[in-house]
Amino acid sequence: PGPAHPRLFRAQGAGPTSLPGDWLNPEVIPEDPVAADDPGSRARFRTMSWIPFKIGQPKKQIVPKTVERDFEREYGKLQQLEEQTRRLQKDMKKSTDADLALSKSAVKISLDLLSNPLCEQDQDFLNMVTALDTAMKRMDAFNQEKVNQIQKTVIEPLKKFGSVFPSLNMAVKRREQALQDYRRLQAKVEKYEEKEKTGPVLAKLHQAREELRPVRDDFEAKNKQLLDEMPRFYNSRLDYFQPSFESLVRAQVGYYSEMQKIFGDLTQQLDQPGHTDEQRERENEARLSELRALSIVADD
């Protein structure tokens, strides 16, 4: 086993706010890339500490069952949090991509209308399409601003938060390795304790106890740190994410407030004075009826 478990994470700025204590250091690189890259590694972490091995198991219960249950509960909560963070980051990215695609499509439609021959023949139609094109470009600009804000204050903090979990999983793996070393050496000590106390046996017993002491201390340090810090990390999630979600709401409110102004102005430019919605609907239906009456669109 290596030296005593280092601090898992160090305090750094994390976008809107920071996680408490020594719990945030996204620069930590897992020593074993499989732990970070293999999707099945999380499932193995879930069970590795609680499946006893047949070989080298001590008779003495070296870790109380209540401690193992506490560890399993706290680590399980963090595994669920990791999955939820990953899913939320993915969904936010899909949402912003869809927003950008929508406004870009609206701009494309207005440009296509501007290139329509009717714009050359009908000045009123050209004025209407020009007003629409201006509105769509303003919408696209505000939409891009909104997406940039969400990227900076929501998606990037989510990504930074998620980067902590590979270090956490590696710390759990180190704790598991320390536990197995502890069990192996405890079983070795018990084996010599059960033998007849001859000189050679006592010498080997003394040596086994000396080997056991630093391994036991190493495991207990790793175990204590994880049991202390995993709940702190889990409980910090609301303080960490609340500024991001407040920023998301502000971005959406600002965007839709601007959209109300843009489309309100557009409506005033396109509206014909004295026309009600019912009159416009009747006029549209009359024009559609005329089109349906044409032989080229008649039903077979």
C-alpha angles and dihedrals in degrees: 000000000000129000124298113304111277122226108286099218138007127216113264134154109277105191109269095014142347132253114246128265120340095339108109124066111131090176091074109113118207112244089219112049090196089070091059101035103038110084089203093058092085090058090051091050089053093061108022097089095048105046108088119220120231095221123072097002115157121227090225117084098238096179117042114238090236090058091050090049091050091050093048092049096049095044091047090055090052092048089054090047090051092054093046092049092050092049093047092050090050093048093048090053091050090049095052092045090053091048091053092046090052096053092042090053091050091053090048091053093051091049090050090052091051089057091052113115090233089073088064093048103041120046093191091054090048090052091051094049092045090053090049092049091051091050093049092051091050089049091050092050093051090044091054089050090051093049092049090052092049091048092052101040103030115019098040094048089049089052092048091048091050092051089069095067099072088058090048092050090049090051089053090050091052090049090052092051091049090050092053091049089049092051093047094052093042089055089050091053091048091050092057092042090059094051126088109280100247123153096260092045092050090049091051091045091053091049092048091051091050090052091047098052100069092039091052091047090049093052094045091051093050092044094048093048093051093046090050098043105036093068090045091053093047093048091050093064096091094050089047098048102034094082089049094053092045088053090049091054092047091050092051094045092049092048097049092044088057090046090055090054094044096050092039089057091045092052091052091051094049100038119104110223115253095015118126125204089254092054092050091049092051091048092050091049090050091052091047090051090054090051093048090053092061114105093230091063098035118124117257 
